[in-house]
Amino acid sequence: MSASLSLIQAPSRLSRCFLKSAARRYTVPNYCIFATPLASSSSSSSSSRWFVRPLVPSSRPFTSSTAAMAKADSAVVDSDASMDAVQKRLMFEDECILVDEHDNVVGHESKYNCHLMEKIEKENLLHRAFSVFLFNSKYELLLQQRSATKVTFPLVWTNTCCSHPLYRESELIEENYLGVRNAAQRKLFDELGIPAEELPVDEFTPLGRILYKAPSDGKWGEHELDYLLFIVRDVNLHPNPDEVADVKYVNREQIKELLKKADAGEVKLSPWFRLVVDNFLMEWWDHVEKGTLFEASDMKTIHKL
């Protein structure tokens, strides 16, 4: 090979390899290796760094049948060719935290695989997530409309920020839910441009956890154990158009009007947001206004909705 390859090794020989984009394919005895140059962090041009991600370990040698499987994997990638470049990068680079139904960490998997309905149904992949509800000093709730390029639930209205803690040391910290809080602070900057200093991690109040499954379309969906984080802060917003199409603050009456429009099919709401609204939001909003959020917190229960 003319370029050096950096492999994530599996314990046995590989019959199939999954890739970020099928730029080149190499055939090596007992391996099917796809490789693609990654953009350098200091330049938009391709560097000599390469990435190969093993998908299915196998003890079988590389044969015509495994070559056919490799061709099929290439077709999967080709089918994602229309995916927005930013969202594609996040889909393959971000590693979500896999948990069981009791929120015990059992592994990690790419954001891509975690949101494939086929894998969710066949392998029961469940990943940890969070949903932030940010209120200003007038006790109005900040909503966002997800961008049109989002892979799951594009252009739906939802709560302030919804994402995943990643499989990294700072976001795996269980004590005081610090890992989830760190992830929330990170994503509020990524999506809404809110500086970290405006959102101290100890200001996030975890109120509860929900477990839900929701298809987005025929291919994508969600299966999440979702931490619900509330915070009251006045912040400066600089929405990232790759993530957010629109934002607005709403009061209680405006939320009720939004629900009526959603029921009439005039707007779309994310399924997790609707679950929170229908089951918890108005009661918790009372605590926001009274300054008694800690009284509402129940982190022992995982609500299966």
C-alpha atoms as a printed R data frame, in Angstrom:
    type eleno elety resid chain resno       x       y      z
1   ATOM     1    CA   MET     A     1   0.000   0.000  0.000
2   ATOM     2    CA   SER     A     2   1.230   3.479 -0.756
3   ATOM     3    CA   ALA     A     3  -0.338   5.020  2.343
4   ATOM     4    CA   SER     A     4   0.037   3.772  5.881
5   ATOM     5    CA   LEU     A     5  -3.172   2.519  7.488
6   ATOM     6    CA   SER     A     6  -4.164   3.048 11.099
7   ATOM     7    CA   LEU     A     7  -6.355   0.066 12.006
8   ATOM     8    CA   ILE     A     8  -8.629  -0.465 14.943
9   ATOM     9    CA   GLN     A     9  -7.743  -4.113 15.394
10  ATOM    10    CA   ALA     A    10 -10.284  -6.819 16.189
11  ATOM    11    CA   PRO     A    11  -9.174  -9.963 18.057
12  ATOM    12    CA   SER     A    12  -9.744 -12.136 14.992
13  ATOM    13    CA   ARG     A    13  -9.522 -11.754 11.249
14  ATOM    14    CA   LEU     A    14 -12.117  -9.508  9.692
15  ATOM    15    CA   SER     A    15 -14.591 -10.467  7.011
16  ATOM    16    CA   ARG     A    16 -16.136  -7.011  6.739
17  ATOM    17    CA   CYS     A    17 -15.046  -3.502  7.501
18  ATOM    18    CA   PHE     A    18 -17.214  -0.430  7.818
19  ATOM    19    CA   LEU     A    19 -15.914   2.942  6.731
20  ATOM    20    CA   LYS     A    20 -16.579   6.642  6.782
21  ATOM    21    CA   SER     A    21 -16.629   6.962  2.995
22  ATOM    22    CA   ALA     A    22 -15.531   4.458  0.394
23  ATOM    23    CA   ALA     A    23 -12.634   6.289 -1.140
24  ATOM    24    CA   ARG     A    24 -10.430   3.260 -1.769
25  ATOM    25    CA   ARG     A    25 -10.483  -0.463 -1.094
26  ATOM    26    CA   TYR     A    26  -7.508  -2.701 -0.455
27  ATOM    27    CA   THR     A    27  -7.474  -6.495 -0.477
28  ATOM    28    CA   VAL     A    28  -5.198  -8.121  2.055
29  ATOM    29    CA   PRO     A    29  -5.174 -11.866  2.835
30  ATOM    30    CA   ASN     A    30  -7.928 -12.647  5.366
31  ATOM    31    CA   TYR     A    31  -9.044  -9.014  5.534
32  ATOM    32    CA   CYS     A    32 -11.331  -6.744  3.631
33  ATOM    33    CA   ILE     A    33  -9.935  -3.264  4.181
34  ATOM    34    CA   PHE     A    34 -11.624  -0.074  3.141
35  ATOM    35    CA   ALA     A    35  -9.811   3.173  3.734
36  ATOM    36    CA   THR     A    36 -10.455   6.829  3.242
37  ATOM    37    CA   PRO     A    37  -8.266   9.865  3.881
38  ATOM    38    CA   LEU     A    38  -9.434  12.126  6.679
39  ATOM    39    CA   ALA     A    39  -9.354  15.905  6.385
40  ATOM    40    CA   SER     A    40  -6.493  17.339  8.382
41  ATOM    41    CA   SER     A    41  -7.498  19.372 11.427
42  ATOM    42    CA   SER     A    42  -5.278  22.178 10.193
43  ATOM    43    CA   SER     A    43  -6.273  22.063  6.554
44  ATOM    44    CA   SER     A    44  -9.254  21.283  4.386
45  ATOM    45    CA   SER     A    45  -7.125  19.087  2.166
46  ATOM    46    CA   SER     A    46  -6.739  15.361  2.732
47  ATOM    47    CA   SER     A    47  -3.781  14.221  4.803
48  ATOM    48    CA   SER     A    48  -2.021  10.879  5.009
49  ATOM    49    CA   ARG     A    49  -4.168   9.829  7.980
50  ATOM    50    CA   TRP     A    50  -6.443   6.895  7.244
51  ATOM    51    CA   PHE     A    51  -9.302   5.279  9.132
52  ATOM    52    CA   VAL     A    52 -10.594   1.723  9.076
53  ATOM    53    CA   ARG     A    53 -13.428   0.595 11.341
54  ATOM    54    CA   PRO     A    54 -14.001  -3.164 11.754
55  ATOM    55    CA   LEU     A    55 -17.645  -4.144 11.902
56  ATOM    56    CA   VAL     A    56 -17.967  -7.926 11.995
57  ATOM    57    CA   PRO     A    57 -15.131 -10.160 13.277
58  ATOM    58    CA   SER     A    58 -14.792 -13.517 11.555
59  ATOM    59    CA   SER     A    59 -12.394 -16.450 11.597
60  ATOM    60    CA   ARG     A    60 -13.067 -17.197  7.925
61  ATOM    61    CA   PRO     A    61 -10.462 -16.365  5.260
62  ATOM    62    CA   PHE     A    62 -11.137 -13.671  2.689
63  ATOM    63    CA   THR     A    63 -13.128 -15.431 -0.030
64  ATOM    64    CA   SER     A    64 -15.430 -14.510 -2.857
65  ATOM    65    CA   SER     A    65 -18.380 -14.574 -0.418
66  ATOM    66    CA   THR     A    66 -16.700 -12.129  1.936
67  ATOM    67    CA   ALA     A    67 -15.795  -9.990 -1.059
68  ATOM    68    CA   ALA     A    68 -19.495  -9.877 -1.895
69  ATOM    69    CA   MET     A    69 -20.268  -8.808  1.656
70  ATOM    70    CA   ALA     A    70 -17.646  -6.090  1.366
71  ATOM    71    CA   LYS     A    71 -19.304  -4.894 -1.826
72  ATOM    72    CA   ALA     A    72 -22.636  -4.795  0.018
73  ATOM    73    CA   ASP     A    73 -21.089  -2.681  2.771
74  ATOM    74    CA   SER     A    74 -19.816  -0.277  0.135
75  ATOM    75    CA   ALA     A    75 -23.357   0.009 -1.195
76  ATOM    76    CA   VAL     A    76 -24.592   0.935  2.294
77  ATOM    77    CA   VAL     A    77 -22.135   3.798  2.386
78  ATOM    78    CA   ASP     A    78 -23.127   4.865 -1.115
79  ATOM    79    CA   SER     A    79 -26.756   4.993  0.042
80  ATOM    80    CA   ASP     A    80 -25.707   7.615  2.607
81  ATOM    81    CA   ALA     A    81 -24.003   9.766 -0.022
82  ATOM    82    CA   SER     A    82 -26.726  12.412  0.233
83  ATOM    83    CA   MET     A    83 -26.216  12.807  3.974
84  ATOM    84    CA   ASP     A    84 -25.013  16.244  5.039
85  ATOM    85    CA   ALA     A    85 -21.220  16.244  5.459
86  ATOM    86    CA   VAL     A    86 -21.299  17.623  9.005
87  ATOM    87    CA   GLN     A    87 -23.948  15.155 10.128
88  ATOM    88    CA   LYS     A    88 -22.096  12.278  8.442
89  ATOM    89    CA   ARG     A    89 -18.896  13.156 10.294
90  ATOM    90    CA   LEU     A    90 -20.726  13.212 13.619
91  ATOM    91    CA   MET     A    91 -22.505   9.955 12.801
92  ATOM    92    CA   PHE     A    92 -19.219   8.094 12.433
93  ATOM    93    CA   GLU     A    93 -16.930   9.951 14.828
94  ATOM    94    CA   ASP     A    94 -19.252  10.174 17.840
95  ATOM    95    CA   GLU     A    95 -19.327   7.080 20.045
96  ATOM    96    CA   CYS     A    96 -22.489   6.820 22.126
97  ATOM    97    CA   ILE     A    97 -22.658   5.117 25.515
98  ATOM    98    CA   LEU     A    98 -24.584   1.852 25.418
99  ATOM    99    CA   VAL     A    99 -26.579   1.052 28.549
100 ATOM   100    CA   ASP     A   100 -29.020  -1.578 29.754
101 ATOM   101    CA   GLU     A   101 -32.530  -0.733 30.934
102 ATOM   102    CA   HIS     A   102 -31.146  -0.005 34.409
103 ATOM   103    CA   ASP     A   103 -28.701   2.568 32.988
104 ATOM   104    CA   ASN     A   104 -25.625   0.410 33.556
105 ATOM   105    CA   VAL     A   105 -22.923   1.027 30.948
106 ATOM   106    CA   VAL     A   106 -22.481  -2.062 28.763
107 ATOM   107    CA   GLY     A   107 -20.320  -0.725 25.928
108 ATOM   108    CA   HIS     A   108 -20.224   1.874 23.190
109 ATOM   109    CA   GLU     A   109 -21.208   2.160 19.539
110 ATOM   110    CA   SER     A   110 -21.132   4.709 16.751
111 ATOM   111    CA   LYS     A   111 -23.915   7.258 16.595
112 ATOM   112    CA   TYR     A   112 -24.654   5.846 13.137
113 ATOM   113    CA   ASN     A   113 -25.343   2.323 14.385
114 ATOM   114    CA   CYS     A   114 -27.212   3.537 17.470
115 ATOM   115    CA   HIS     A   115 -29.783   5.272 15.276
116 ATOM   116    CA   LEU     A   116 -30.353   2.534 12.685
117 ATOM   117    CA   MET     A   117 -33.795   1.091 13.395
118 ATOM   118    CA   GLU     A   118 -32.673  -2.290 12.076
119 ATOM   119    CA   LYS     A   119 -29.963  -2.493 14.745
120 ATOM   120    CA   ILE     A   120 -32.225  -1.037 17.421
121 ATOM   121    CA   GLU     A   121 -34.803  -3.742 16.747
122 ATOM   122    CA   LYS     A   122 -32.449  -6.683 16.165
123 ATOM   123    CA   GLU     A   123 -29.798  -5.915 18.792
124 ATOM   124    CA   ASN     A   124 -31.901  -3.832 21.201
125 ATOM   125    CA   LEU     A   125 -29.257  -1.095 21.148
126 ATOM   126    CA   LEU     A   126 -30.050   1.416 23.888
127 ATOM   127    CA   HIS     A   127 -27.903   4.503 24.386
128 ATOM   128    CA   ARG     A   128 -27.677   7.233 26.996
129 ATOM   129    CA   ALA     A   129 -28.974  10.683 26.074
130 ATOM   130    CA   PHE     A   130 -29.932  13.986 27.651
131 ATOM   131    CA   SER     A   131 -32.550  16.665 27.064
132 ATOM   132    CA   VAL     A   132 -31.969  20.199 28.365
133 ATOM   133    CA   PHE     A   133 -34.814  22.545 29.256
134 ATOM   134    CA   LEU     A   134 -33.420  26.058 29.609
135 ATOM   135    CA   PHE     A   135 -35.574  28.848 31.058
136 ATOM   136    CA   ASN     A   136 -34.748  32.555 31.123
137 ATOM   137    CA   SER     A   137 -35.324  34.841 34.113
138 ATOM   138    CA   LYS     A   138 -38.904  35.432 32.882
139 ATOM   139    CA   TYR     A   139 -39.440  31.654 33.180
140 ATOM   140    CA   GLU     A   140 -39.881  31.235 29.441
141 ATOM   141    CA   LEU     A   141 -38.681  27.975 27.944
142 ATOM   142    CA   LEU     A   142 -36.210  28.055 25.047
143 ATOM   143    CA   LEU     A   143 -37.217  25.800 22.155
144 ATOM   144    CA   GLN     A   144 -35.271  24.942 19.031
145 ATOM   145    CA   GLN     A   145 -36.279  23.701 15.618
146 ATOM   146    CA   ARG     A   146 -33.846  21.039 14.463
147 ATOM   147    CA   SER     A   147 -32.041  21.765 11.200
148 ATOM   148    CA   ALA     A   148 -33.191  20.326  7.889
149 ATOM   149    CA   THR     A   149 -29.918  18.364  7.622
150 ATOM   150    CA   LYS     A   150 -30.455  16.385 10.838
151 ATOM   151    CA   VAL     A   151 -30.511  12.651 10.131
152 ATOM   152    CA   THR     A   152 -33.236  11.957 12.689
153 ATOM   153    CA   PHE     A   153 -36.307  14.165 13.096
154 ATOM   154    CA   PRO     A   154 -35.285  17.066 10.835
155 ATOM   155    CA   LEU     A   155 -37.206  20.350 11.207
156 ATOM   156    CA   VAL     A   156 -39.166  19.226 14.253
157 ATOM   157    CA   TRP     A   157 -39.578  21.547 17.246
158 ATOM   158    CA   THR     A   158 -38.130  20.330 20.497
159 ATOM   159    CA   ASN     A   159 -36.706  21.405 23.832
160 ATOM   160    CA   THR     A   160 -33.593  23.541 24.172
161 ATOM   161    CA   CYS     A   161 -30.995  20.886 23.367
162 ATOM   162    CA   CYS     A   162 -31.123  17.115 22.896
163 ATOM   163    CA   SER     A   163 -28.033  14.990 22.387
164 ATOM   164    CA   HIS     A   164 -25.799  12.274 23.846
165 ATOM   165    CA   PRO     A   165 -22.946  12.052 26.312
166 ATOM   166    CA   LEU     A   166 -20.080  10.428 24.450
167 ATOM   167    CA   TYR     A   167 -17.900   7.483 25.388
168 ATOM   168    CA   ARG     A   168 -15.099   9.606 26.807
169 ATOM   169    CA   GLU     A   169 -13.750   9.998 30.318
170 ATOM   170    CA   SER     A   170 -15.278  13.410 31.039
171 ATOM   171    CA   GLU     A   171 -18.764  12.286 29.968
172 ATOM   172    CA   LEU     A   172 -18.750   8.884 31.678
173 ATOM   173    CA   ILE     A   173 -18.488  10.326 35.202
174 ATOM   174    CA   GLU     A   174 -21.386   8.913 37.210
175 ATOM   175    CA   GLU     A   175 -20.940  10.955 40.406
176 ATOM   176    CA   ASN     A   176 -23.543  13.732 40.629
177 ATOM   177    CA   TYR     A   177 -24.358  12.983 36.968
178 ATOM   178    CA   LEU     A   178 -21.308  15.041 36.059
179 ATOM   179    CA   GLY     A   179 -20.692  13.210 32.778
180 ATOM   180    CA   VAL     A   180 -24.159  14.055 31.477
181 ATOM   181    CA   ARG     A   181 -23.824  17.641 32.723
182 ATOM   182    CA   ASN     A   182 -20.468  18.018 30.952
183 ATOM   183    CA   ALA     A   183 -22.040  16.720 27.740
184 ATOM   184    CA   ALA     A   184 -24.930  19.169 28.053
185 ATOM   185    CA   GLN     A   185 -22.560  22.097 28.465
186 ATOM   186    CA   ARG     A   186 -20.578  20.951 25.397
187 ATOM   187    CA   LYS     A   187 -23.611  20.551 23.138
188 ATOM   188    CA   LEU     A   188 -25.260  23.815 24.175
189 ATOM   189    CA   PHE     A   189 -22.150  25.524 22.878
190 ATOM   190    CA   ASP     A   190 -22.017  23.356 19.723
191 ATOM   191    CA   GLU     A   191 -25.679  23.871 18.821
192 ATOM   192    CA   LEU     A   192 -26.610  27.257 20.271
193 ATOM   193    CA   GLY     A   193 -23.245  28.950 20.747
194 ATOM   194    CA   ILE     A   194 -23.785  29.450 24.485
195 ATOM   195    CA   PRO     A   195 -20.358  29.862 26.138
196 ATOM   196    CA   ALA     A   196 -19.493  27.390 28.885
197 ATOM   197    CA   GLU     A   197 -19.003  30.200 31.413
198 ATOM   198    CA   GLU     A   198 -22.691  31.079 31.026
199 ATOM   199    CA   LEU     A   199 -23.704  27.498 31.865
200 ATOM   200    CA   PRO     A   200 -21.824  26.213 34.929
201 ATOM   201    CA   VAL     A   201 -22.262  22.442 35.073
202 ATOM   202    CA   ASP     A   202 -23.445  22.565 38.684
203 ATOM   203    CA   GLU     A   203 -26.392  24.742 37.605
204 ATOM   204    CA   PHE     A   204 -27.986  21.867 35.657
205 ATOM   205    CA   THR     A   205 -30.615  20.119 37.778
206 ATOM   206    CA   PRO     A   206 -31.323  16.498 36.797
207 ATOM   207    CA   LEU     A   207 -35.032  15.915 37.369
208 ATOM   208    CA   GLY     A   208 -35.558  12.428 36.009
209 ATOM   209    CA   ARG     A   209 -34.858   9.772 33.396
210 ATOM   210    CA   ILE     A   210 -37.098   8.359 30.687
211 ATOM   211    CA   LEU     A   211 -36.656   5.326 28.441
212 ATOM   212    CA   TYR     A   212 -38.380   5.455 25.063
213 ATOM   213    CA   LYS     A   213 -38.176   4.171 21.490
214 ATOM   214    CA   ALA     A   214 -39.304   6.188 18.477
215 ATOM   215    CA   PRO     A   215 -38.824   5.670 14.710
216 ATOM   216    CA   SER     A   216 -37.968   8.752 12.646
217 ATOM   217    CA   ASP     A   217 -38.478   7.233  9.182
218 ATOM   218    CA   GLY     A   218 -38.011   3.824  7.659
219 ATOM   219    CA   LYS     A   219 -34.284   3.729  8.351
220 ATOM   220    CA   TRP     A   220 -33.532   5.913 11.387
221 ATOM   221    CA   GLY     A   221 -34.882   6.229 14.888
222 ATOM   222    CA   GLU     A   222 -34.173   6.631 18.589
223 ATOM   223    CA   HIS     A   223 -33.905   4.239 21.503
224 ATOM   224    CA   GLU     A   224 -32.689   6.279 24.430
225 ATOM   225    CA   LEU     A   225 -32.359   6.400 28.163
226 ATOM   226    CA   ASP     A   226 -32.766  10.146 28.434
227 ATOM   227    CA   TYR     A   227 -31.650  12.375 31.324
228 ATOM   228    CA   LEU     A   228 -33.890  15.418 31.764
229 ATOM   229    CA   LEU     A   229 -31.859  18.469 32.809
230 ATOM   230    CA   PHE     A   230 -33.406  21.806 33.826
231 ATOM   231    CA   ILE     A   231 -31.573  25.104 34.166
232 ATOM   232    CA   VAL     A   232 -32.610  28.742 34.662
233 ATOM   233    CA   ARG     A   233 -30.150  31.185 33.071
234 ATOM   234    CA   ASP     A   234 -30.162  34.248 30.851
235 ATOM   235    CA   VAL     A   235 -27.788  33.410 28.006
236 ATOM   236    CA   ASN     A   236 -26.452  34.764 24.726
237 ATOM   237    CA   LEU     A   237 -27.532  32.718 21.722
238 ATOM   238    CA   HIS     A   238 -25.539  32.154 18.522
239 ATOM   239    CA   PRO     A   239 -27.308  29.184 16.877
240 ATOM   240    CA   ASN     A   240 -25.280  26.895 14.637
241 ATOM   241    CA   PRO     A   241 -27.195  26.530 11.323
242 ATOM   242    CA   ASP     A   242 -25.791  23.027 10.846
243 ATOM   243    CA   GLU     A   243 -27.720  21.995 13.956
244 ATOM   244    CA   VAL     A   244 -30.552  24.482 14.469
245 ATOM   245    CA   ALA     A   245 -33.066  25.998 12.028
246 ATOM   246    CA   ASP     A   246 -34.804  28.343 14.469
247 ATOM   247    CA   VAL     A   247 -35.186  29.182 18.172
248 ATOM   248    CA   LYS     A   248 -37.825  30.850 20.299
249 ATOM   249    CA   TYR     A   249 -38.763  31.399 23.936
250 ATOM   250    CA   VAL     A   250 -42.285  30.368 24.913
251 ATOM   251    CA   ASN     A   251 -44.473  30.758 27.970
252 ATOM   252    CA   ARG     A   252 -47.032  28.248 29.214
253 ATOM   253    CA   GLU     A   253 -49.854  29.532 27.040
254 ATOM   254    CA   GLN     A   254 -47.665  29.426 23.948
255 ATOM   255    CA   ILE     A   255 -46.721  25.818 24.748
256 ATOM   256    CA   LYS     A   256 -50.429  24.945 24.877
257 ATOM   257    CA   GLU     A   257 -50.951  26.606 21.486
258 ATOM   258    CA   LEU     A   258 -47.974  24.691 20.097
259 ATOM   259    CA   LEU     A   259 -49.506  21.430 21.284
260 ATOM   260    CA   LYS     A   260 -52.786  22.283 19.562
261 ATOM   261    CA   LYS     A   261 -50.937  22.951 16.309
262 ATOM   262    CA   ALA     A   262 -49.043  19.679 16.674
263 ATOM   263    CA   ASP     A   263 -52.282  17.767 17.250
264 ATOM   264    CA   ALA     A   264 -53.722  19.415 14.125
265 ATOM   265    CA   GLY     A   265 -50.666  18.435 12.083
266 ATOM   266    CA   GLU     A   266 -49.539  22.030 11.554
267 ATOM   267    CA   VAL     A   267 -46.155  21.564 13.256
268 ATOM   268    CA   LYS     A   268 -44.075  18.574 14.283
269 ATOM   269    CA   LEU     A   269 -42.672  17.964 17.746
270 ATOM   270    CA   SER     A   270 -39.915  15.538 18.677
271 ATOM   271    CA   PRO     A   271 -41.281  12.401 20.381
272 ATOM   272    CA   TRP     A   272 -39.120  12.810 23.492
273 ATOM   273    CA   PHE     A   273 -40.238  16.426 23.932
274 ATOM   274    CA   ARG     A   274 -43.889  15.441 23.592
275 ATOM   275    CA   LEU     A   275 -43.437  12.703 26.201
276 ATOM   276    CA   VAL     A   276 -41.946  15.170 28.667
277 ATOM   277    CA   VAL     A   277 -44.652  17.757 27.972
278 ATOM   278    CA   ASP     A   278 -47.459  15.236 28.420
279 ATOM   279    CA   ASN     A   279 -46.058  13.632 31.568
280 ATOM   280    CA   PHE     A   280 -43.983  16.151 33.516
281 ATOM   281    CA   LEU     A   281 -43.457  19.619 32.097
282 ATOM   282    CA   MET     A   282 -46.257  21.694 33.591
283 ATOM   283    CA   GLU     A   283 -45.699  20.380 37.117
284 ATOM   284    CA   TRP     A   284 -41.960  20.950 36.822
285 ATOM   285    CA   TRP     A   285 -42.580  24.431 35.402
286 ATOM   286    CA   ASP     A   286 -44.264  25.258 38.725
287 ATOM   287    CA   HIS     A   287 -41.045  24.325 40.512
288 ATOM   288    CA   VAL     A   288 -39.013  26.444 38.076
289 ATOM   289    CA   GLU     A   289 -41.056  29.508 39.013
290 ATOM   290    CA   LYS     A   290 -40.953  28.726 42.735
291 ATOM   291    CA   GLY     A   291 -37.215  27.988 42.737
292 ATOM   292    CA   THR     A   292 -37.842  24.485 44.114
293 ATOM   293    CA   LEU     A   293 -36.521  22.264 41.316
294 ATOM   294    CA   PHE     A   294 -34.626  20.018 43.713
295 ATOM   295    CA   GLU     A   295 -37.936  19.042 45.319
296 ATOM   296    CA   ALA     A   296 -39.134  17.690 41.970
297 ATOM   297    CA   SER     A   297 -36.040  15.602 41.275
298 ATOM   298    CA   ASP     A   298 -36.456  11.816 41.128
299 ATOM   299    CA   MET     A   299 -33.346  10.163 39.752
300 ATOM   300    CA   LYS     A   300 -34.092   6.735 41.206
301 ATOM   301    CA   THR     A   301 -36.953   6.016 38.829
302 ATOM   302    CA   ILE     A   302 -36.506   5.288 35.121
303 ATOM   303    CA   HIS     A   303 -39.854   6.062 33.486
304 ATOM   304    CA   LYS     A   304 -40.538   3.675 30.589
305 ATOM   305    CA   LEU     A   305 -42.750   5.656 28.226
